[in-house]
Amino acid sequence: MKFERVSAYALATLMGCATMAQAAGRDTISIVGSSTVYPFATVVAERFGRSTNFKTPKIESTGSGGGLKLFCKGVGANTPDVTNSSRRIKKSEYDDCQANGVTDVIEVLIGYDGIALANAASAPVFELSLKDIYLALAKDIPGPDGKLMANPNKTWKDVNPALPATKIEVLGPPPTSGTRDAFAELAMGGGAKQIDSLKALRGLSAEQVDEIKAAMAALGLPAGVYDALQEKSGKAPKGKKLFETVAYAVREDGAYIEAGENDNLIVQKLAANPNAVGIFGFSFLEENGDKVHGSQIDGVTPSFETIASGDYPVSRPLYFYIKAAHIGKIPGIQEYAMEFTSPKAMGEDGYLPERGLIPVSDAELRQVDAAVKALTPLKM
């Protein structure tokens, strides 16, 4: 699996004085966002507070989507300075920022993470394929006639005869979570690609209207789905967009249980229920290795080495985003970013990899450092 190599951007030049003045009134950096990035940001913040004359930043775990929504609301002391994200900012979120006056957004790539499916250490290790994950958790799956039907699978054995006959009970993050977004794309989407009819739909271009509608009919998708996507975007949808509509939709019949943004709570519930499976970032698996263990996916166990190499199939980049209009007005934002992206923090032997962050390569780290010093805002 190949990671998208996205360089960090950093710390744009200040906006006009009138805009900057709106950010006054606070002397502590406000950070929101991803529960996955939260423990890494917390370590940096604590060290930053101890080793400088700045106050320790305040960090809230709101989920990636929730954090970006708060971040993009506008400029001023009542809005966050930084948001953590376990996925890249979406074009729609970037556009919201621009519309609300957050015109210069700084993107910083901090490393990589794996999304683990884990269960209690007292239970056997699950050996799953990406296809198993899709068939267990998708809202609709192809039936014997090839048409989509409500997911009938109640136990893991229903999904795959080689799996145990235990009830499908998966504790995972809500839709506001970047972990949920990445899991849907990498795990469920990866499994759906292994089903020929869905893979064929995904490969169709927007110009292949007749082929798309024929593939939809074969799957039993109503024409209204196509029309709704076209109306929403203002243009004919690609087969890929229709594929995502099917592949990324999580079942709502109780097999998947939204457990909030608190990954520690998921770990506690898994320890209490050996039959349940949980979804969270690799760092939480590392921290709680005495309570839970990770499932093999397509024969690969989540580990520092398999995620760094790209062999583990459910892996993703991690970021944080900075509001350039607050730099120089809220004390310490630039200095905090420099601490976070320093070799002593993000380097292979840094204190963040010791906490479970999968580091960028040496070449990428040099690019991150250079980009931070270049003060270049993100353009999408």
Helices and strands as residue ranges (DSSP letters): H 17-21, E 30-33, H 38-51, E 58-59, H 64-71, E 82-85, H 91-99, E 105-120, E 127-128, H 130-137, E 140-142, E 148-150, H 156-159, E 170-172, H 178-183, I 184-188, H 189-192, H 196-202, H 209-219, H 223-233, H 239-247, E 256-258, H 263-272, E 277-281, H 282-287, E 292-294, E 296-297, H 304-309, E 315-323, G 324-326, H 333-340, H 343-346, G 353-355, H 362-374
